[in-house]
Amino acid sequence: MNIVLLVKQVPDTYSERKLSAADHTLDRESADAVLDEINERAVEEALLIKEAQGGEVTVVCMGPDRATDAIRKALSMGADKAVHLADEALHGTDAPATAKALAKVIGTVEGVDLVIAGNEATDGRSGAVPAMVAEVLGWPQLTFARKVETDGSAVKVERETDAGILTVEAGLPAVVSVTEKINEPRYPSFKGIMAAKKKPVTALSLADAGIDASEVGLANAGSQVVESAPKPPKSGGVKVTDEGEGGVQVAEFLAGEKLL
Ligand SMILES: Cc1cc2nc3c(=O)[nH]c(=O)nc-3n(C[C@H](O)[C@H](O)[C@H](O)COP(=O)(O)OP(=O)(O)OC[C@H]3O[C@@H](n4cnc5c(N)ncnc54)[C@H](O)[C@@H]3O)c2cc1C
């Protein structure tokens, strides 16, 4: 099985995340950057499939130069090689253009059977890129998977949505996105961390990937943030002293907030 893993470097959720005052895009320099946790689960799932069936796992990432740290983490967990699309012109690229760019990069990897992604990134949170990638490639999409099975010619997933759990199946090649219920990701071993330093990472510019600069970037995004303001600080809240009627007061408060 030839698996492509889509991974994104995101600001650590424990850091304070800010939007840039200049163009309202995410200020990536102001926060520590990590491999998105959902992508660690995607890596784990790809490795489990590779361990059962053999093959190769190629990491594909679009992001700034420092996204190599996220790529190395995926490689240290056990992925084999990586392709990194990095170009200044990509700053502010929206979800559809991200998907088109990722599809181009996937096209540089030979004989792909399966693409595995996270269902939703913790920064952009559109939860749309994997489906859009599938659309651009013309491949079936099996999103929100909490269980994945493949025999090398087809893939079957349990797809969990608010409406219930569906079992869906498609022939390969296909695109799968996984939820946080899929597995518990492994920690990279010391040996894995050392080995990752020597694994090949191919750096591509837009031109290398055959992407026209007029299709990406903030100026070509389909939507625009026109204004943004920091979240107001939390207020002190309401203290309820229980003198026999505390429960009633809590119920009244919740009803007033339309939470009951
Ligand atoms: C008005 C507006 C402003 C925005 N501003 C910004 C901004 O300033 N900065 C910003 O980062 N985003 C911004 N976005 C979101 C931007 O569209 C996304 O970052 C990007 O297109 C990916 O979408 P997502 O993060 O929501 O991915 P999702 O669809 O939530 O990601 C799901 C999965 O797709 C894969 N994936 C997604 N992106 C990548 C990638 N780059 N490389 C490899 N795999 C990937 C991963 O497996 C990920 O787990 C903005 C969106 C809108 C609508």
The ligand as a Gaussian input file, in Angstrom:
#p B3LYP/6-31G(d) Opt

LIG

0 1
 C      -11.672000      33.928000       5.994000
 C      -10.656000      32.877000       6.299000
 C       -9.414000      33.254000       6.800000
 C       -8.459000      32.294000       7.073000
 N       -7.253000      32.657000       7.540000
 C       -6.344000      31.696000       7.793000
 C       -5.075000      31.991000       8.275000
 O       -4.766000      33.126000       8.467000
 N       -4.206000      30.987000       8.525000
 C       -4.554000      29.678000       8.317000
 O       -3.769000      28.746000       8.566000
 N       -5.711000      29.374000       7.863000
 C       -6.625000      30.341000       7.592000
 N       -7.835000      30.008000       7.125000
 C       -8.148000      28.648000       6.930000
 C       -7.491000      28.132000       5.714000
 O       -8.479000      27.996000       4.752000
 C       -6.839000      26.871000       6.180000
 O       -5.735000      27.019000       6.988000
 C       -6.368000      25.924000       5.166000
 O       -6.930000      26.185000       3.957000
 C       -6.673000      24.517000       5.628000
 O       -7.918000      24.449000       6.152000
 P       -8.129000      23.932000       7.626000
 O       -6.952000      24.256000       8.451000
 O       -9.425000      24.449000       8.088000
 O       -8.124000      22.392000       7.342000
 P       -9.136000      21.259000       7.720000
 O      -10.028000      20.981000       6.583000
 O       -9.780000      21.525000       9.049000
 O       -8.009000      20.140000       7.865000
 C       -8.318000      18.771000       7.854000
 C       -7.087000      17.986000       7.487000
 O       -6.652000      18.329000       6.169000
 C       -5.230000      18.230000       6.110000
 N       -4.651000      19.555000       5.851000
 C       -5.214000      20.769000       5.991000
 N       -4.344000      21.739000       5.680000
 C       -3.199000      21.125000       5.335000
 C       -1.913000      21.578000       4.930000
 N       -1.639000      22.875000       4.837000
 N       -0.950000      20.650000       4.653000
 C       -1.218000      19.314000       4.753000
 N       -2.407000      18.834000       5.158000
 C       -3.381000      19.720000       5.437000
 C       -4.764000      17.718000       7.481000
 O       -4.728000      16.324000       7.473000
 C       -5.886000      18.217000       8.387000
 O       -5.929000      17.452000       9.592000
 C       -8.786000      30.946000       6.856000
 C      -10.032000      30.583000       6.365000
 C      -10.966000      31.527000       6.082000
 C      -12.304000      31.115000       5.547000

